[in-house]
């Protein structure tokens, strides 16, 4: 019933910027928390950023000061604005959400991921 779809990935030069989007669709009452994760080849998945229902945010040390997470509750969407990109930011980026429903318990969902490649 619920689907998360990431978009906005691509190839960018070091020092450039990119904006990722995550759109949730389906029968949704509200979304408690939206998170961004990333996974580089040969490495475990890494938490990147979180935004709560009351717009509290948190960031991994590796991206703090360069990335900004935001959300649009009317659109059931989250965004990740990435600036001053570095080659080590290269990874598949995943959107994660904890979705509230009217008649069932909260459920966690993952998007399919979008590739971000930062070239030197």
C-alpha positions in Angstrom: 0.0 0.0 0.0 2.9 2.4 0.7 5.8 3.0 -1.6 8.8 5.3 -1.1 10.6 6.5 -4.3 13.9 8.3 -4.3 14.9 10.6 -7.1 17.5 13.2 -7.9 20.7 11.1 -8.0 23.3 11.4 -10.6 26.9 12.3 -11.3 28.4 15.5 -10.0 31.9 16.9 -9.6 33.5 17.3 -6.3 32.4 20.5 -4.7 29.1 20.5 -6.4 25.6 20.1 -5.1 22.7 17.7 -5.6 19.2 17.5 -4.2 17.5 14.2 -3.5 13.8 13.7 -3.1 11.8 11.0 -1.4 8.1 10.7 -2.2 5.8 8.5 -0.2 2.5 7.3 -1.8 -0.4 5.3 -0.6 -3.0 5.4 2.2 -1.0 7.3 4.9 -2.3 8.9 8.0 1.0 10.6 8.8 4.8 10.0 8.8 6.5 10.1 12.1 10.1 10.0 11.0 12.0 10.2 7.7 15.6 9.2 7.4 18.3 9.1 4.8 20.9 6.3 4.6 23.6 5.5 2.2 25.7 2.5 1.2 28.9 2.4 -0.7 30.2 -0.7 -2.5 31.8 -3.1 0.0 30.6 -1.0 3.0 27.7 -1.4 5.4 24.8 0.9 5.2 25.4 4.2 7.0 22.9 6.6 8.6 23.0 10.1 7.1 20.2 12.3 8.4 16.9 12.2 10.2 13.9 14.6 10.4 11.1 14.1 12.8 7.4 15.0 12.6 8.1 18.2 14.5 11.1 19.1 12.2 13.9 18.1 14.6 16.9 17.1 12.6 20.1 15.1 13.1 23.1 14.4 10.9 26.0 12.0 10.7 29.3 13.7 11.5 30.6 13.0 8.0 27.9 15.2 6.4 27.2 17.7 9.1 27.4 21.3 7.8 27.2 20.1 4.2 23.8 18.3 4.0 20.4 19.6 4.9 17.3 17.4 5.4 13.8 18.8 5.1 10.2 17.5 4.7 6.9 18.6 3.2 4.1 16.9 5.1 1.4 18.0 2.6 3.3 16.0 -0.1 4.5 13.2 2.2 8.0 13.9 0.9 11.5 14.4 2.3 14.5 16.0 0.7 18.2 15.9 1.2 20.1 19.0 -0.1 23.8 18.0 -0.5 26.5 20.6 -0.9 30.3 20.6 -1.1 30.1 17.0 -2.2 33.2 14.8 -1.8 34.2 11.6 -3.6 33.6 9.7 -0.4 29.9 10.7 -0.6 29.5 8.4 -3.5 26.9 5.7 -2.6 23.4 4.5 -3.1 21.2 6.7 -1.0 18.0 5.3 0.6 15.0 6.9 2.0 13.4 5.4 5.1 10.2 6.3 6.8 8.1 5.2 9.8 4.5 5.6 8.6 1.5 6.0 10.9 -1.8 4.4 9.8 -5.3 5.0 11.1 -6.2 1.3 11.6 -2.9 -0.5 11.9 0.4 -0.2 13.7 3.2 2.0 12.5 5.3 0.4 9.8 8.8 1.1 8.5 9.4 1.4 4.8 12.4 1.7 2.5 12.9 3.1 -0.9 14.7 1.4 -3.7 17.7 3.8 -3.6 19.2 6.3 -5.9 22.9 6.4 -7.0 25.0 9.4 -6.3 28.5 9.5 -7.8 30.9 12.3 -7.0 33.9 12.5 -9.4 37.3 14.2 -8.8 
